[in-house]
Amino acid sequence: MTVTGVQLQEYLAGLDYPVSREDLVRWGQENGASTAMLQVLRALPAEQFESPDELNAALSSLS
């Protein structure tokens, strides 16, 4: 299964920023994210994201 940007955005809606990759993975694990979604989150660079726009840019660079 492929994860789309829209699915990620819907899933991550309501997150408080700044957020780190580790926070995103933990959020996914605690909220029942699919294996595919967790793989995408783990593929993000190990950095902190200050806003949804920064996170979107990092997610876009994975494609």
SEVO-590614 format. One record per residue: residue in three letters; residue number from 1; x, y, z of N, C-alpha, C, O, CB in turn. Coordinates in steps of 0.1 Angstrom, whole numbers, padded with zeros to 4 digits. Glycine has a CB too. Layout:
<rs>
<residuo = ALA	num = NUM	nX = X	nY = Y	nZ = Z	caX = X	caY = Y	caZ = Z	cX = X	cY = Y	cZ = Z	oX = X	oY = Y	oZ = Z	cbX = X	cbY = Y	cbZ = Z>;
...
</rs>
This chain:
<rs>
<residuo = MET	num = 1	nX = 0008	nY = -0012	nZ = 0000	caX = 0000	caY = 0000	caZ = 0000	cX = 0009	cY = 0012	cZ = 0000	oX = 0018	oY = 0013	oZ = 0008	cbX = -0010	cbY = 0000	cbZ = 0012>;
<residuo = THR	num = 2	nX = 0005	nY = 0022	nZ = -0008	caX = 0013	caY = 0034	caZ = -0009	cX = 0005	cY = 0045	cZ = -0001	oX = -0007	oY = 0044	oZ = 0000	cbX = 0014	cbY = 0039	cbZ = -0024>;
<residuo = VAL	num = 3	nX = 0012	nY = 0053	nZ = 0006	caX = 0006	caY = 0064	caZ = 0014	cX = 0007	cY = 0077	cZ = 0006	oX = 0017	oY = 0081	oZ = 0002	cbX = 0013	cbY = 0065	cbZ = 0028>;
<residuo = THR	num = 4	nX = -0005	nY = 0083	nZ = 0005	caX = -0005	caY = 0096	caZ = -0003	cX = -0003	cY = 0108	cZ = 0007	oX = -0005	oY = 0106	oZ = 0019	cbX = -0018	cbY = 0098	cbZ = -0010>;
<residuo = GLY	num = 5	nX = 0001	nY = 0119	nZ = 0002	caX = 0003	caY = 0131	caZ = 0010	cX = -0010	cY = 0135	cZ = 0017	oX = -0010	oY = 0140	oZ = 0028	cbX = 0008	cbY = 0142	cbZ = 0001>;
<residuo = VAL	num = 6	nX = -0021	nY = 0133	nZ = 0010	caX = -0034	caY = 0136	caZ = 0016	cX = -0037	cY = 0127	cZ = 0028	oX = -0041	oY = 0132	oZ = 0038	cbX = -0046	cbY = 0135	cbZ = 0005>;
<residuo = GLN	num = 7	nX = -0034	nY = 0114	nZ = 0027	caX = -0036	caY = 0105	caZ = 0038	cX = -0028	cY = 0110	cZ = 0050	oX = -0032	oY = 0110	oZ = 0061	cbX = -0033	cbY = 0091	cbZ = 0034>;
<residuo = LEU	num = 8	nX = -0015	nY = 0113	nZ = 0047	caX = -0006	caY = 0117	caZ = 0058	cX = -0011	cY = 0130	cZ = 0064	oX = -0012	oY = 0131	oZ = 0077	cbX = 0008	cbY = 0120	cbZ = 0053>;
<residuo = GLN	num = 9	nX = -0016	nY = 0140	nZ = 0056	caX = -0021	caY = 0152	caZ = 0062	cX = -0033	cY = 0150	cZ = 0071	oX = -0034	oY = 0156	oZ = 0081	cbX = -0024	cbY = 0162	cbZ = 0051>;
<residuo = GLU	num = 10	nX = -0042	nY = 0142	nZ = 0066	caX = -0054	caY = 0139	caZ = 0074	cX = -0050	cY = 0132	cZ = 0087	oX = -0055	oY = 0135	oZ = 0097	cbX = -0064	cbY = 0130	cbZ = 0066>;
<residuo = TYR	num = 11	nX = -0041	nY = 0123	nZ = 0086	caX = -0037	caY = 0115	caZ = 0098	cX = -0029	cY = 0124	cZ = 0108	oX = -0031	oY = 0122	oZ = 0120	cbX = -0028	cbY = 0104	cbZ = 0093>;
<residuo = LEU	num = 12	nX = -0021	nY = 0133	nZ = 0103	caX = -0013	caY = 0141	caZ = 0112	cX = -0020	cY = 0154	cZ = 0116	oX = -0014	oY = 0162	oZ = 0123	cbX = 0000	cbY = 0144	cbZ = 0105>;
<residuo = ALA	num = 13	nX = -0032	nY = 0156	nZ = 0111	caX = -0039	caY = 0169	caZ = 0115	cX = -0041	cY = 0169	cZ = 0130	oX = -0043	oY = 0159	oZ = 0137	cbX = -0054	cbY = 0169	cbZ = 0108>;
<residuo = GLY	num = 14	nX = -0039	nY = 0181	nZ = 0136	caX = -0040	caY = 0183	caZ = 0150	cX = -0027	cY = 0181	cZ = 0158	oX = -0027	oY = 0183	oZ = 0170	cbX = -0050	cbY = 0173	cbZ = 0155>;
<residuo = LEU	num = 15	nX = -0016	nY = 0178	nZ = 0151	caX = -0003	caY = 0177	caZ = 0158	cX = 0001	cY = 0190	cZ = 0163	oX = -0002	oY = 0201	oZ = 0156	cbX = 0007	cbY = 0171	cbZ = 0148>;
<residuo = ASP	num = 16	nX = 0008	nY = 0191	nZ = 0174	caX = 0013	caY = 0203	caZ = 0179	cX = 0028	cY = 0204	cZ = 0174	oX = 0035	oY = 0194	oZ = 0174	cbX = 0013	cbY = 0204	cbZ = 0195>;
<residuo = TYR	num = 17	nX = 0031	nY = 0216	nZ = 0169	caX = 0045	caY = 0218	caZ = 0164	cX = 0052	cY = 0227	cZ = 0174	oX = 0046	oY = 0235	oZ = 0181	cbX = 0044	cbY = 0225	cbZ = 0150>;
<residuo = PRO	num = 18	nX = 0065	nY = 0226	nZ = 0174	caX = 0074	caY = 0218	caZ = 0166	cX = 0073	cY = 0203	cZ = 0170	oX = 0069	oY = 0200	oZ = 0181	cbX = 0089	cbY = 0223	cbZ = 0168>;
<residuo = VAL	num = 19	nX = 0077	nY = 0195	nZ = 0160	caX = 0076	caY = 0180	caZ = 0162	cX = 0088	cY = 0174	cZ = 0156	oX = 0092	oY = 0178	oZ = 0145	cbX = 0063	cbY = 0175	cbZ = 0156>;
<residuo = SER	num = 20	nX = 0093	nY = 0164	nZ = 0162	caX = 0105	caY = 0157	caZ = 0156	cX = 0101	cY = 0144	cZ = 0149	oX = 0089	oY = 0140	oZ = 0151	cbX = 0115	cbY = 0153	cbZ = 0168>;
<residuo = ARG	num = 21	nX = 0110	nY = 0138	nZ = 0142	caX = 0107	caY = 0126	caZ = 0135	cX = 0103	cY = 0115	cZ = 0145	oX = 0093	oY = 0108	oZ = 0143	cbX = 0118	cbY = 0121	cbZ = 0127>;
<residuo = GLU	num = 22	nX = 0110	nY = 0114	nZ = 0156	caX = 0107	caY = 0105	caZ = 0167	cX = 0093	cY = 0107	cZ = 0172	oX = 0085	oY = 0097	oZ = 0175	cbX = 0117	cbY = 0106	cbZ = 0178>;
<residuo = ASP	num = 23	nX = 0089	nY = 0120	nZ = 0174	caX = 0075	caY = 0123	caZ = 0179	cX = 0065	cY = 0118	cZ = 0169	oX = 0054	oY = 0113	oZ = 0172	cbX = 0074	cbY = 0138	cbZ = 0181>;
<residuo = LEU	num = 24	nX = 0068	nY = 0120	nZ = 0156	caX = 0058	caY = 0116	caZ = 0145	cX = 0056	cY = 0101	cZ = 0145	oX = 0045	oY = 0096	oZ = 0144	cbX = 0063	cbY = 0121	cbZ = 0132>;
<residuo = VAL	num = 25	nX = 0068	nY = 0093	nZ = 0147	caX = 0067	caY = 0079	caZ = 0147	cX = 0059	cY = 0074	cZ = 0159	oX = 0051	oY = 0065	oZ = 0158	cbX = 0081	cbY = 0072	cbZ = 0146>;
<residuo = ARG	num = 26	nX = 0062	nY = 0080	nZ = 0170	caX = 0055	caY = 0076	caZ = 0183	cX = 0040	cY = 0079	cZ = 0181	oX = 0032	oY = 0071	oZ = 0185	cbX = 0061	cbY = 0084	cbZ = 0195>;
<residuo = TRP	num = 27	nX = 0037	nY = 0091	nZ = 0176	caX = 0023	caY = 0095	caZ = 0174	cX = 0016	cY = 0084	cZ = 0165	oX = 0005	oY = 0080	oZ = 0168	cbX = 0022	cbY = 0109	cbZ = 0167>;
<residuo = GLY	num = 28	nX = 0023	nY = 0080	nZ = 0154	caX = 0017	caY = 0070	caZ = 0145	cX = 0015	cY = 0057	cZ = 0153	oX = 0005	oY = 0050	oZ = 0151	cbX = 0026	cbY = 0068	cbZ = 0134>;
<residuo = GLN	num = 29	nX = 0025	nY = 0052	nZ = 0160	caX = 0024	caY = 0040	caZ = 0167	cX = 0012	cY = 0040	cZ = 0177	oX = 0005	oY = 0030	oZ = 0179	cbX = 0037	cbY = 0036	cbZ = 0175>;
<residuo = GLU	num = 30	nX = 0011	nY = 0051	nZ = 0184	caX = 0000	caY = 0052	caZ = 0194	cX = -0014	cY = 0054	cZ = 0188	oX = -0024	oY = 0051	oZ = 0195	cbX = 0003	cbY = 0064	cbZ = 0203>;
<residuo = ASN	num = 31	nX = -0014	nY = 0058	nZ = 0176	caX = -0027	caY = 0060	caZ = 0169	cX = -0031	cY = 0050	cZ = 0158	oX = -0039	oY = 0053	oZ = 0150	cbX = -0028	cbY = 0074	cbZ = 0164>;
<residuo = GLY	num = 32	nX = -0024	nY = 0039	nZ = 0158	caX = -0027	caY = 0028	caZ = 0149	cX = -0024	cY = 0031	cZ = 0134	oX = -0031	oY = 0026	oZ = 0126	cbX = -0042	cbY = 0026	cbZ = 0150>;
<residuo = ALA	num = 33	nX = -0013	nY = 0038	nZ = 0132	caX = -0009	caY = 0040	caZ = 0118	cX = -0005	cY = 0027	cZ = 0111	oX = -0001	oY = 0017	oZ = 0118	cbX = 0004	cbY = 0049	cbZ = 0117>;
<residuo = SER	num = 34	nX = -0008	nY = 0026	nZ = 0098	caX = -0004	caY = 0014	caZ = 0091	cX = 0011	cY = 0013	cZ = 0090	oX = 0018	oY = 0022	oZ = 0092	cbX = -0010	cbY = 0015	cbZ = 0076>;
<residuo = THR	num = 35	nX = 0015	nY = 0001	nZ = 0087	caX = 0030	caY = -0002	caZ = 0085	cX = 0035	cY = 0008	cZ = 0074	oX = 0046	oY = 0013	oZ = 0076	cbX = 0032	cbY = -0016	cbZ = 0081>;
<residuo = ALA	num = 36	nX = 0028	nY = 0009	nZ = 0063	caX = 0033	caY = 0018	caZ = 0053	cX = 0035	cY = 0032	cZ = 0057	oX = 0044	oY = 0039	oZ = 0054	cbX = 0023	cbY = 0018	cbZ = 0041>;
<residuo = MET	num = 37	nX = 0025	nY = 0037	nZ = 0066	caX = 0026	caY = 0051	caZ = 0071	cX = 0038	cY = 0052	cZ = 0080	oX = 0045	oY = 0062	oZ = 0080	cbX = 0013	cbY = 0055	cbZ = 0078>;
<residuo = LEU	num = 38	nX = 0040	nY = 0042	nZ = 0089	caX = 0051	caY = 0043	caZ = 0098	cX = 0065	cY = 0043	cZ = 0090	oX = 0074	oY = 0049	oZ = 0094	cbX = 0051	cbY = 0031	cbZ = 0108>;
<residuo = GLN	num = 39	nX = 0065	nY = 0035	nZ = 0079	caX = 0077	caY = 0035	caZ = 0071	cX = 0080	cY = 0049	cZ = 0065	oX = 0092	oY = 0053	oZ = 0065	cbX = 0076	cbY = 0025	cbZ = 0060>;
<residuo = VAL	num = 40	nX = 0070	nY = 0056	nZ = 0061	caX = 0072	caY = 0069	caZ = 0055	cX = 0077	cY = 0078	cZ = 0066	oX = 0086	oY = 0086	oZ = 0064	cbX = 0058	cbY = 0074	cbZ = 0049>;
<residuo = LEU	num = 41	nX = 0071	nY = 0078	nZ = 0078	caX = 0075	caY = 0086	caZ = 0089	cX = 0089	cY = 0084	cZ = 0093	oX = 0097	oY = 0093	oZ = 0096	cbX = 0066	cbY = 0085	cbZ = 0101>;
<residuo = ARG	num = 42	nX = 0093	nY = 0071	nZ = 0093	caX = 0107	caY = 0067	caZ = 0097	cX = 0117	cY = 0072	cZ = 0086	oX = 0129	oY = 0073	oZ = 0089	cbX = 0108	cbY = 0052	cbZ = 0099>;
<residuo = ALA	num = 43	nX = 0113	nY = 0074	nZ = 0074	caX = 0121	caY = 0078	caZ = 0063	cX = 0124	cY = 0093	cZ = 0063	oX = 0133	oY = 0098	oZ = 0056	cbX = 0115	cbY = 0074	cbZ = 0050>;
<residuo = LEU	num = 44	nX = 0117	nY = 0100	nZ = 0071	caX = 0119	caY = 0115	caZ = 0072	cX = 0133	cY = 0117	cZ = 0078	oX = 0139	oY = 0109	oZ = 0085	cbX = 0108	cbY = 0122	cbZ = 0081>;
<residuo = PRO	num = 45	nX = 0139	nY = 0129	nZ = 0074	caX = 0152	caY = 0132	caZ = 0080	cX = 0150	cY = 0134	cZ = 0095	oX = 0140	oY = 0138	oZ = 0100	cbX = 0157	cbY = 0145	cbZ = 0073>;
<residuo = ALA	num = 46	nX = 0161	nY = 0131	nZ = 0102	caX = 0161	caY = 0133	caZ = 0117	cX = 0162	cY = 0147	cZ = 0121	oX = 0173	oY = 0152	oZ = 0124	cbX = 0172	cbY = 0124	cbZ = 0124>;
<residuo = GLU	num = 47	nX = 0151	nY = 0154	nZ = 0120	caX = 0152	caY = 0168	caZ = 0124	cX = 0139	cY = 0172	cZ = 0130	oX = 0129	oY = 0164	oZ = 0131	cbX = 0154	cbY = 0177	cbZ = 0111>;
<residuo = GLN	num = 48	nX = 0138	nY = 0185	nZ = 0134	caX = 0126	caY = 0190	caZ = 0140	cX = 0118	cY = 0198	cZ = 0129	oX = 0124	oY = 0205	oZ = 0122	cbX = 0128	cbY = 0198	cbZ = 0153>;
<residuo = PHE	num = 49	nX = 0105	nY = 0197	nZ = 0129	caX = 0097	caY = 0204	caZ = 0120	cX = 0089	cY = 0215	cZ = 0127	oX = 0082	oY = 0212	oZ = 0137	cbX = 0087	cbY = 0194	cbZ = 0112>;
<residuo = GLU	num = 50	nX = 0091	nY = 0227	nZ = 0123	caX = 0085	caY = 0238	caZ = 0130	cX = 0071	cY = 0241	cZ = 0126	oX = 0064	oY = 0248	oZ = 0134	cbX = 0094	cbY = 0251	cbZ = 0128>;
<residuo = SER	num = 51	nX = 0067	nY = 0236	nZ = 0115	caX = 0053	caY = 0239	caZ = 0110	cX = 0049	cY = 0228	cZ = 0100	oX = 0057	oY = 0220	oZ = 0096	cbX = 0053	cbY = 0253	cbZ = 0103>;
<residuo = PRO	num = 52	nX = 0036	nY = 0228	nZ = 0097	caX = 0031	caY = 0218	caZ = 0088	cX = 0037	cY = 0220	cZ = 0074	oX = 0040	oY = 0210	oZ = 0067	cbX = 0016	cbY = 0219	cbZ = 0086>;
<residuo = ASP	num = 53	nX = 0041	nY = 0232	nZ = 0070	caX = 0047	caY = 0235	caZ = 0057	cX = 0061	cY = 0228	cZ = 0057	oX = 0065	oY = 0222	oZ = 0047	cbX = 0049	cbY = 0250	cbZ = 0055>;
<residuo = GLU	num = 54	nX = 0069	nY = 0229	nZ = 0068	caX = 0082	caY = 0222	caZ = 0068	cX = 0080	cY = 0207	cZ = 0067	oX = 0088	oY = 0201	oZ = 0060	cbX = 0089	cbY = 0226	cbZ = 0081>;
<residuo = LEU	num = 55	nX = 0071	nY = 0202	nZ = 0074	caX = 0068	caY = 0187	caZ = 0073	cX = 0064	cY = 0183	cZ = 0059	oX = 0069	oY = 0173	oZ = 0054	cbX = 0058	cbY = 0183	cbZ = 0084>;
<residuo = ASN	num = 56	nX = 0055	nY = 0191	nZ = 0053	caX = 0051	caY = 0188	caZ = 0039	cX = 0063	cY = 0188	cZ = 0030	oX = 0064	oY = 0180	oZ = 0021	cbX = 0041	cbY = 0199	cbZ = 0035>;
<residuo = ALA	num = 57	nX = 0072	nY = 0198	nZ = 0031	caX = 0084	caY = 0199	caZ = 0023	cX = 0092	cY = 0186	cZ = 0024	oX = 0097	oY = 0180	oZ = 0014	cbX = 0092	cbY = 0211	cbZ = 0026>;
<residuo = ALA	num = 58	nX = 0094	nY = 0182	nZ = 0037	caX = 0102	caY = 0170	caZ = 0039	cX = 0095	cY = 0157	cZ = 0033	oX = 0102	oY = 0149	oZ = 0027	cbX = 0105	cbY = 0168	cbZ = 0054>;
<residuo = LEU	num = 59	nX = 0082	nY = 0156	nZ = 0035	caX = 0075	caY = 0145	caZ = 0029	cX = 0075	cY = 0145	cZ = 0014	oX = 0076	oY = 0135	oZ = 0008	cbX = 0060	cbY = 0145	cbZ = 0034>;
<residuo = SER	num = 60	nX = 0075	nY = 0157	nZ = 0008	caX = 0075	caY = 0158	caZ = -0007	cX = 0089	cY = 0154	cZ = -0012	oX = 0090	oY = 0148	oZ = -0023	cbX = 0072	cbY = 0172	cbZ = -0011>;
<residuo = SER	num = 61	nX = 0099	nY = 0156	nZ = -0004	caX = 0113	caY = 0153	caZ = -0009	cX = 0115	cY = 0137	cZ = -0009	oX = 0124	oY = 0132	oZ = -0015	cbX = 0123	cbY = 0159	cbZ = 0000>;
<residuo = LEU	num = 62	nX = 0106	nY = 0130	nZ = -0002	caX = 0107	caY = 0115	caZ = -0001	cX = 0102	cY = 0109	cZ = -0014	oX = 0106	oY = 0098	oZ = -0018	cbX = 0100	cbY = 0110	cbZ = 0010>;
<residuo = SER	num = 63	nX = 0094	nY = 0116	nZ = -0022	caX = 0088	caY = 0110	caZ = -0034	cX = 0097	cY = 0110	cZ = -0045	oX = 0094	oY = 0105	oZ = -0056	cbX = 0075	cbY = 0117	cbZ = -0037>;
</rs>
